[in-house]
């Protein structure tokens, strides 16, 4: 059993607690007080609640079943290093090893609100994560106003400066708002991006802020904009600037290498295949404890977990959700006969890296 250490904020227990209050101030080179006078604390946004958040429930299972992610000591150490140092955590490993689930586990345990997820593709750009601006919609509405004014004989009316309703923040932009507690941002499968994307992130990660030109042109007048998690916030002067650097989790399936300048700004963690104890805990979190008999018994689960581990060692890459699928179907009768057991092994537990 992993022994809790005094400097840990995240404990890996899966039980919600207020340990984030124990997080010491950021080191001087990672402290952010953007937009605040030296003698006045910055205005901070209250942390949003994750109650009823579908993504959290999907990744952590139903309430009372514990966290789906079974963190080992090394994972707990490096999560806490990233929290203390205010640095992104770069997770590398094979698909299906639970990399993205770690972000949800940290958010759940520390009460940091819903995870802000940004799924990366080969077409993703930095601006996609910061904000989107509906210029076409704004022009269309302006045209309707002018047409209405001409029809009534009042003449064209000047366009109002309130353009916040045409603009919404992306996951990265939302994470960089001045929250009271750091938000959790999951940048998923960053290795799918183009070659320049990691370096494009560096300036935002270092400065903790960015400017929205469409709002900056309007001066200091606050504008209400929509966040990535469908909340309204005020942005003044077009500047979005954090007071607490978000807990950023970047995942990679090891399909490419990253620039040295990017790597040196990250805390790096390689996620390997889970052992028997972690798989058993993950299964219990998702499917509940085993029943006293039948297909959901502890004996059947142990046999299928053994088969999963054996095939993983001998044949190739298997994802944790393949094990969950196999156990679920075994519970529904697929373990009752030889045909069903063969189907479970040959199809549901088929290695990902084999044809």
N, C-alpha and C positions, 0 to 999 in steps of 0.2 A: 504494500500500500504506500502511495506517495505521501511523504510527510510535508505538511504545510510549512512554508518559510515566512519569516516576518516581513520580508520586502515584497511578497506577492500581493498584488491587487486582485488579479484573476486567479482563482483557486482550482478551477477545473472540476468543481464539485457538481455542477449542473443545478445547484440550488440558488435561487436569486438572493442577493444580499447587497448591502450598500458599501461594499469595499472600495468603490471608486472614490469615496470621500478620503480614503487613505493615500490616494495618489499624490506624491509631493509635487511642488511647483515644477514647471518645465525648466530644464537647464537654460542658462542665459541665451545661448545661441539658438534655442528653439522656443523662446517665449514670444507670445503674440499679444500686443495691446493696441491693435490697429484702431484708429479713430477715437482713441480715448486720451483725455488730458492726463498729464503725468500725475496729478493729484486727485483724479476721479476715476472710479472703476468704470469699465465699459458697460454698456447696456447689453445684457445677455438674455437670450431666449430660453424659456423653460424647456426642459427635456420633454419630448412627446412620449406618450404612452404607447407601449406595444400591445396593450390588451386588445384581443380580438384580431391581431394582425395575422392574416392568412399565411404569409410567408414564414413567420416564426413558428406557427403551429405546424406547418408542413415539414419544416426541418427538424423540429424538436419533439414531435409527437404530441399526444393529447396531454392536457394538464395532469400533473400527478405522476407521470411515468418517468420523470427525470429527463436529463438532456441526452440527446441522441449521440452527441460527440463524446467519446471517451478519451479524454486528454491524458497523455503520458507526461512524465516529469519534464522531458525536454521541451515538449510543446508548451507546457505551462511556463517554464523559464523564459522561452523566447517571446511568448505573448506579453509577458510582463516587462521584458526588455523593451519591446516596441512601445508599450504604454509609458514607461518611465522616460524613454529617450525621445518620444514623440516622432517616431520614425515609422514608415510603412513596413509591414510584414509581408515578405515575398515567400509564398508557399509554392514549392515545386513537388511534383510527384505524378504518378500514373493516374489516368482518369479513374474516377470512382473510389478514391481513397479517402474522401471526406474533407477535401481542402476547403471547399466553400462552406461546409457545415460549421467549421471552426468560427467563422465570423458570426454566425447566428448564435452559437453557444456562448461567445463572449458577450454579445448584446443582451442575451437572455439573462445570464448570470449577474451582470453588472447593472442591469436596468438602464441601458443606453438607448432604448427606443427601437423602432423598426429599423432593420438593416436597409441601407440605401445600396441597391445593386445596380451595377453598370456592366452589362454583358458586352464584351469586346468582339468585334468582327474585323475583317480586313479593311473595311471601309470606315471604321471609327476614327474620329478626329477629336482633338482636345476640346474644341468648342461644343461637340455633342454632349460632353459631360458637364460643361459649365452652364450653358443656357441655350434656349431656342427663342427666336423672335419671329412672330407671324406678321411679316411686313405686308404680305398679300391681304391678309384679313384686315389689317389697319387701313390700307388703301381702299379696300372694298367698302368698309364702314364710312370712310370719309366721303367716298363717292355717293353713297346713299344719303348722307346728310346734305351734301351740296345739291343733289337732285331734289330733295324735299324742300330745301330752302328756295330753289328756283321755281318750283311748282307753286309755292305759296306767295311768291313775289317778294320775299324778304331778302333775297340775295344770298350769295355763298357765305357761310359762317366759317370763322377761323377754326382750325383744327385744335381741339383741346390738348394740353400737354400730358394728360393722363394716359400713358401708353402701357402701364404695367399690366393691364389685362391682356395684352398681346404678347406677353413675355412670361416664360416659366423657366425655373432653374432646373438643371440636370442633376444627376446624383452627386457629382463632384461639387457643383455649385452649391447644392443644398448642404452638403457636409461642411462647407467652408463658412457658413453663416455663424454668427457669434453665439453659439449654444452655451448654456451653463455647464453642460457635460459634453465630452466628445461624442460625436455621432460615429457609428460604425459604417464604413464605406467598403463594399466588396467590389473590386474591379476584377471581374471574372474572365479567365483565359486571356491574359494580356499577351501571351505568345502568338495569338492570332492577328495581332495588330501589324501595321506596316513598320518598316525599320525606324522611322523617325518618331513614332508615337511615345516610346519610353522617355526619350530626351525631351519631348514636348511637355511631359508631366513635371519635369524637374523644377522648372521655375515656379510653378504653382505650389509644389511641395515645399520649396525653400521659403517662399514669401508668404504662403498662407492666405493669399488674397488675389483678386482679379477685378477688372473693371468692365462694366457693360457699357459700351460706347453709346448705345441708343438712349440710355438713361442719364449718362454723364452729361450729355448735351443740354439737359434740362436744368442743370444746376443742382442745388442742395435740396430741392423739393422732394420729400419722400414719395416713393411710388410703391404701391402694393403689388406684389408679384406672387405667383404660385410656385410652391416648391415641388420637388419630385415626388414627395409623399402627400401631395394634395392639401397643403396648408398654405394660408396666406401670411406673408411677412412683408415688412417695410424695408426698402432699400433706399438709402439716401446718397445722392451724388453719384449713383451708378456703381459704387464700390461695395463689393462683397468681401468681408474680411473676418477671419476666425479669431476667436480669443482662446480657444482650446483646439489644438490640432486634432483632427479626427483620427480614430483608430482605423487605419487603411489596411485592408487585406487584399493583396494582389495574388492571383493564382496563375500557375503556369503548368501545362502538361508536358513540359520539357521538349517542346518542338522547335525551340530556337534559343540562341544565346542573347544576352542583353549587354548593353554598353557598360564599361567599367564605371563611368560617372553615375550611372543609374544604380548599379549594384552597391556601390559604396554608401549610398544613402538609404539602403534598405537593411532591415534585419532579415536574415535568410534562414528558412527552415524547410528541410526536405521531409515530406510526409511519406513514410514507407507503408508497406502492407500491414494491416492490423493483425495482432496476435489473437489467440483464442479468447483471452479474458476481455479484450476490448470489443471483439465481435459479439461475445455473449451479452455484454452490457448494452451495446448498440441495439441488438435484437430485442432485448427486454424493453428498452426505451420506446421502440417503434411498435412492437407487437404485444407488449405486456408480458407479465411473468408466464412461464409455461404452466399448463394445466396439470392436474394429477394423473391424467391418462389420455389415451387417444393420440391423434396426430400432432397435437400441440404439446405433447409431453416433453419433459426435459431430455429423455433418452432420444427421441426422434430429432429434436433440435441439435443435440450433441452430434449425432450421426451426420446430419446435413452440414453442420459447421466443419466437421472433420473432412467430409468430402470436398467442401469448398476449399479448405486449406491445402488439401492434397493436390487437387487439380491446379490450384494457383502455383504451387511449387513445381509441379511436373510439366504443366502444359502451357502456362502463360498468364497474361494479365486478366484478372477478374475484378469486377467492381462490387463494392459493398451492397449496392442496391440489387445486384443479381442474387445475392444471398437472401435478401429480404423477400424478393419475388419467389424464390424457391421455397422458403419457409411458409410463406402465405399460401402457396398452392398445395404444399404438403398438408397443411392444416385443412384444406378444402377437399382432400381426398386423393391427391396425386401420389401419396406415399402408400396407397392401399395395395398395389400390385406391381409386378415386375415391369409392365409396360409403362405405368406412370412413373416409376422410379427412374427408368431409362430416359424417359422424356425430360424429367427434371434435370438429370445429369448432362445429357447430350445437348439440350437446347437452352434451358434456363441458366445452366452453369457452363456455357460455351465460352472459352477464352476470347477476349476482345481482339487480340492481336493475331488470331488465326482465322483462316478462311472457312 
